[in-house]
């Protein structure tokens, strides 16, 4: 028996939920999601400030058109706030809190107390104001796991069919100008290995598509040299290592996800997995198709991490109108995939 199988059989099924930036909508969507999940509330450990969570519940419950779970009946790892931030106003204090809550939630997983972690959104500028200079939660989780290379994948099941959209990002939270410097053939091959392993959870021989970097995938070097110089050779090497897997690409980025859109609607066939070379290239089609259903899954760590595919939504924080669909999907994916 593998150590992972043994852990799944012996440790509790609980999911650790770090509540994100306290000035955002993390607490709201978590409480709404747990109200919808009913009895599964007992399989969650919330990581945050209990007093702030209870204050949030009392403030939002009269405003919300959907129920919120009462924090009094939930398990909370209490890491108190000295001063509760104002809704919508991310600050150094809120960044310090969300950083501490993420770190504590990760410890619950690495200690075996929980099986996976689900993270509510944080504000990167608030982390930076607090002195924590990470591109995002993914990179902090990788550090806590011992410096492993983490991968960010977005997954969503179509509400109309059984088809699942899976998009992995080769690079994540870096400036657009830095992307060509960070990409190379070896990175793309590693990310394809990760994407293949994830897609094989559902299908032994998946079909994978890789987007090009440049318009028209470089058009044979006329619109950029990256495809000719290293991307096409990398894909050819990967194909030779995986002769049973259909690998398509590099596909012009503006058409790469057309099959995914058809499969999502139920009137066509898409690939089982897509590799995007940079953040917005992959996230624009994912959010257009599946904004409320998509889940951010961190792969490559010794534990599973999921999160909603939206941000802190400071503009609507404290109003009681945030939708919890993506948080429900994130928690469900943590149970199903962890």
Number of C-alpha atoms within 10 A of each C-alpha: 5 6 8 11 9 10 12 14 10 9 12 13 19 22 29 30 32 30 28 30 34 34 26 29 31 26 28 28 24 26 25 25 25 25 19 18 15 10 9 15 20 15 17 20 21 27 27 28 20 20 15 19 24 15 12 20 22 14 14 18 18 12 13 16 10 15 16 23 20 16 19 11 9 17 15 18 19 15 15 16 17 10 9 17 19 14 19 19 15 23 21 16 21 27 26 19 28 27 22 17 26 25 17 18 26 26 17 21 20 16 9 16 17 24 23 27 31 30 28 30 25 30 25 18 18 23 26 16 17 17 12 17 13 14 15 17 22 21 19 19 21 19 14 15 18 10 12 14 16 20 22 22 26 25 23 24 17 19 13 10 12 11 19 21 25 25 27 30 24 24 20 20 15 12 9 10 8 10 18 13 7 12 18 16 19 15 14 23 19 15 24 24 13 18 25 22 15 19 20 13 10 11 12 12 14 20 18 22 22 26 24 25 25 20 14 19 24 19 15 12 14 12 14 16 16 20 23 15 13 15 24 16 13 17 22 14 14 20 16 10 10 14 9 12 16 14 21 16 20 21 19 18 21 15 11 25 25 16 15 25 21 13 21 24 16 16 11 12 15 23 24 23 26 29 25 26 23 23 19 15 18 25 20 13 18 24 16 10 19 23 18 19 23 29 30 24 24 23 22 16 19 15 19 20 31 30 27 27 24 17 16 20 18 16 12 14 21 21 15 22 16 16 15 24 17 24 29 24 23 29 29 18 23 24 17 8 14 17
